[in-house]
Amino acid sequence: MQVKTQKDELENYLIDASNLAGGFSEKLFIPETNDEIAEILQEANARKIHVTVSGARTGTVGGAIPFGGWVISLEKFNRIKEINEDYAVVESGVILTDLQRAVEARNLFYPPDPTEWSCQIGGTIATNASGARSFKYGATRDYVRRLSIVLPNGDFLNLRRGEAFSNNGFVELATESGKTIRVKLPTYDAPNVRKNAAGYFAAERLDAIDLFVGSEGTLSVITEIELTLLEKPAGFLSGVVFFKDETDLLNFVDEARRISFETRKRNASILLANSSQQDAGVPTIDATVLEYFDENSLKFIKEKFPETPEDVRGAIFFEQETVEENEDGLFEQWNNLLEKHRAEIDDSWFTTSERDLIKMREFRHALPVAVNERVVKNRQRKIGTDMAVPDERFASFLKFYKQKLNESRLDYVIFGHIGDNHLHANILPKTDDEAQKAKHLYGRFIAQAIMLGGTISAEHGIGKLKSKYLYVQYGERYLNEMAELKRAFDPNGILGRGNMFDAKFFT
Ligand SMILES: Cc1cc2nc3c(=O)[nH]c(=O)nc-3n(C[C@H](O)[C@H](O)[C@H](O)COP(=O)(O)OP(=O)(O)OC[C@H]3O[C@@H](n4cnc5c(N)ncnc54)[C@H](O)[C@@H]3O)c2cc1C
């Protein structure tokens, strides 16, 4: 195991994609075995030293940034141990790109795609990463079959999905050393949104493994994961389609989403009935991805993609799985829907070729990257929202975003996962005054999302940046319940200090 204490050796571990400044740490550990992690945690517990778990630090809420204490980096846990027909076993430090390449080489498919593929699998589990494809395939949680973890006291736990469930509001877990941990679960209801990454997972019959998925480095160090793999889709039809009128764009999204859900429901019932009617060749709209770009985003991207048309109000990037027999039929259906909603079809881009598809995905990725570059240039922190609201509230929430942002005269882009009613408004202040104004506006958006029954974080999590807003979303009582849950695993509150909870909960 490597142990580092020199300033220059530690500096990369004090920052992540949030640009949150001020991180510091006394010591960095780069362990290679579970036993080494256990020893570090036992000593940290005995001396009440805070420990921050570090993945690839692509997180956007400062979760991996230490404010004192020690850092454990999982970078040496980088082995892909097994890839089978329908599952993979990986160590937590495996980089998503490496897993995706290995899976692809076996003609298989791992759906979670949090846009930024340089993250570690452990980081994606700890944040329950989702992204564009979650519209059809769900978030990382849906692919986690087994976890090996080291608890804050150095004990080991192996959890397999489907083996341990909550009972009357409690979960009981047997550790490898033979101890039983009894955990009281928080009693809040999750907001009625398609995606939620705010706080510990809640469900009436909770699978114990789900407590650790999305727990943001506060309950355990994840060391090994078994993940579900799917068959690789034969092909994809993709399009980036432009609109001159925002109402047309929103109506198009509504209808594409409604038809996609109907198709899925029908396919699920056919599958359940084990019916011979199932025919992958029947063309019916069923989007895997529905992504939005506002007018400002398109102007931003135009620098890298000059072919982006001018004088349009917004664009949608969609994808759908295809097989050879239904490609033409599907193209026709999408085309009809786009015509109905008055898309700028002649200026739009469509493809079924793998090469162009990669280009379209690059188009999607180019935006957050370009935004981050601008942030560095401006020397100000980006203020980015991650809220989602219930279906029926989405149009009014988008209107609220735009009205307030336009009034503010701040630079901004709005883009993201419109299929899940989940957009990112990124405000790009250029001066300290603008940064202040942007923070104020962010608070207004948080209040509005909560008032509409939404969540303050649909995918990036709470980390250190949003703990005060988690408090606003759930209130004192439920935050106390979450803190009680954490204490059941981590009585001294050493792990992931500052993530999710503000200082008063763990002093
Ligand atoms: C350009 C860009 C676009 C992005 N788009 C998306 C998106 O669309 N959807 C999305 O969900 N995310 C997105 N992200 C965020 C990011 O990629 C994810 O949060 C990622 O899952 C974090 O993985 P990581 O290895 O970088 O973790 P880190 O940033 O290192 O850590 C994140 C959190 O997980 C904890 N952690 C890390 N590894 C472990 C472990 N082994 N055990 C226990 N805890 C651990 C850390 O303590 C921290 O709290 C984006 C980021 C960037 C830079």
The ligand as a MOL file (V3000), in Angstrom:
LIG
                    3D

  0  0  0     0  0            999 V3000
M  V30 BEGIN CTAB
M  V30 COUNTS 53 58 0 0 0
M  V30 BEGIN ATOM
M  V30 1 C -18.7980 16.5960 -17.6870 0
M  V30 2 C -19.5240 15.7870 -16.6460 0
M  V30 3 C -20.7950 15.2990 -16.9110 0
M  V30 4 C -21.4760 14.5250 -15.9400 0
M  V30 5 N -22.7130 14.0400 -16.2290 0
M  V30 6 C -23.3400 13.2480 -15.3400 0
M  V30 7 C -24.6100 12.6690 -15.6430 0
M  V30 8 O -25.1730 12.8860 -16.7090 0
M  V30 9 N -25.1770 11.8680 -14.7030 0
M  V30 10 C -24.5810 11.5980 -13.4890 0
M  V30 11 O -25.1330 10.8450 -12.6870 0
M  V30 12 N -23.3790 12.1340 -13.1870 0
M  V30 13 C -22.7530 12.9420 -14.0770 0
M  V30 14 N -21.5360 13.4800 -13.7600 0
M  V30 15 C -20.9920 13.2530 -12.3880 0
M  V30 16 C -20.0110 12.0900 -12.2050 0
M  V30 17 O -19.4810 11.6230 -13.3920 0
M  V30 18 C -20.5800 11.0140 -11.3430 0
M  V30 19 O -20.9630 11.5030 -10.0950 0
M  V30 20 C -19.6270 9.8070 -11.1070 0
M  V30 21 O -20.4790 8.7440 -10.8610 0
M  V30 22 C -18.6470 9.9030 -9.9230 0
M  V30 23 O -17.6530 8.8710 -10.0170 0
M  V30 24 P -16.1580 9.1330 -9.5170 0
M  V30 25 O -15.3870 7.8590 -9.5800 0
M  V30 26 O -15.5600 10.2740 -10.2400 0
M  V30 27 O -16.4350 9.4930 -8.0060 0
M  V30 28 P -15.8550 10.6830 -7.1160 0
M  V30 29 O -16.1910 11.9960 -7.6950 0
M  V30 30 O -14.4260 10.4180 -6.8200 0
M  V30 31 O -16.7250 10.4450 -5.7910 0
M  V30 32 C -18.0960 10.6990 -5.7840 0
M  V30 33 C -18.6720 10.2720 -4.4170 0
M  V30 34 O -18.6330 8.8530 -4.3010 0
M  V30 35 C -17.8390 8.4570 -3.1850 0
M  V30 36 N -17.0950 7.2640 -3.6210 0
M  V30 37 C -16.3060 7.1420 -4.7220 0
M  V30 38 N -15.8480 5.8810 -4.8210 0
M  V30 39 C -16.3510 5.1940 -3.7590 0
M  V30 40 C -16.2260 3.8540 -3.2900 0
M  V30 41 N -15.5030 2.9320 -3.9390 0
M  V30 42 N -16.8660 3.5080 -2.1320 0
M  V30 43 C -17.6250 4.4090 -1.4490 0
M  V30 44 N -17.7610 5.6840 -1.8540 0
M  V30 45 C -17.1330 6.0760 -2.9840 0
M  V30 46 C -16.9560 9.6470 -2.8510 0
M  V30 47 O -16.6180 9.6670 -1.4760 0
M  V30 48 C -17.8760 10.8030 -3.2340 0
M  V30 49 O -18.7690 11.0760 -2.1880 0
M  V30 50 C -20.8510 14.2630 -14.6940 0
M  V30 51 C -19.5670 14.7520 -14.4330 0
M  V30 52 C -18.9090 15.5150 -15.3870 0
M  V30 53 C -17.5260 16.0160 -15.0600 0
M  V30 END ATOM
M  V30 BEGIN BOND
M  V30 1 1 1 2
M  V30 2 1 2 3
M  V30 3 2 2 52
M  V30 4 2 3 4
M  V30 5 1 4 5
M  V30 6 1 4 50
M  V30 7 2 5 6
M  V30 8 1 6 7
M  V30 9 1 6 13
M  V30 10 2 7 8
M  V30 11 1 7 9
M  V30 12 1 9 10
M  V30 13 2 10 11
M  V30 14 1 10 12
M  V30 15 2 12 13
M  V30 16 1 13 14
M  V30 17 1 14 15
M  V30 18 1 14 50
M  V30 19 1 15 16
M  V30 20 1 16 17
M  V30 21 1 16 18
M  V30 22 1 18 19
M  V30 23 1 18 20
M  V30 24 1 20 21
M  V30 25 1 20 22
M  V30 26 1 22 23
M  V30 27 1 23 24
M  V30 28 2 24 25
M  V30 29 1 24 26
M  V30 30 1 24 27
M  V30 31 1 27 28
M  V30 32 2 28 29
M  V30 33 1 28 30
M  V30 34 1 28 31
M  V30 35 1 31 32
M  V30 36 1 32 33
M  V30 37 1 33 34
M  V30 38 1 33 48
M  V30 39 1 34 35
M  V30 40 1 35 36
M  V30 41 1 35 46
M  V30 42 1 36 37
M  V30 43 1 36 45
M  V30 44 2 37 38
M  V30 45 1 38 39
M  V30 46 1 39 40
M  V30 47 2 39 45
M  V30 48 1 40 41
M  V30 49 2 40 42
M  V30 50 1 42 43
M  V30 51 2 43 44
M  V30 52 1 44 45
M  V30 53 1 46 47
M  V30 54 1 46 48
M  V30 55 1 48 49
M  V30 56 2 50 51
M  V30 57 1 51 52
M  V30 58 1 52 53
M  V30 END BOND
M  V30 END CTAB
M  END
